[in-house]
Amino acid sequence: MALMITEECINCDVCEPECPNEAISQGEEYYVIDPLKCTECVGHFDEPQCVQVCPVNCIPTDPDRQENKETLMIKYQHLMENKPANK
C-alpha cells in the first residue's frame, strides 16, 4: 500500500524531508507521493514518518495501490539496490 496526499494538504513542508525514500515532492497544487518509491517507511521505520508529522491528517493509504508488507519490503530492497552511492 502506497500512501497518497489528499487535497486537504496545506503545503506546510513537514512531510517531504521526513521521507527516507524521497517519494514526496511538491505537486502543482499540493505535495504528492510517488507510489513507485513509497514503502510506507517499511525497511526504515515502524510507522510512516509523513503520517506521523502531518498536522492535518491528509495522508491516507492509496486505495489504488494495495500492497502487503512483504511487497513493500521487496520495493524497499529494490530502491536501496538502485540508490546512488553518494546519497
Buried (B, 14 or more C-beta within 10 A) or exposed (E): BBBBBEEEBEEEEBBBEBBBBEBBEEEEEBBBBEBEBBBBBBBBEEEBBBBEBBEEEBBEBBEEBEBEEEBBBBBBEEBEEEEEEEE
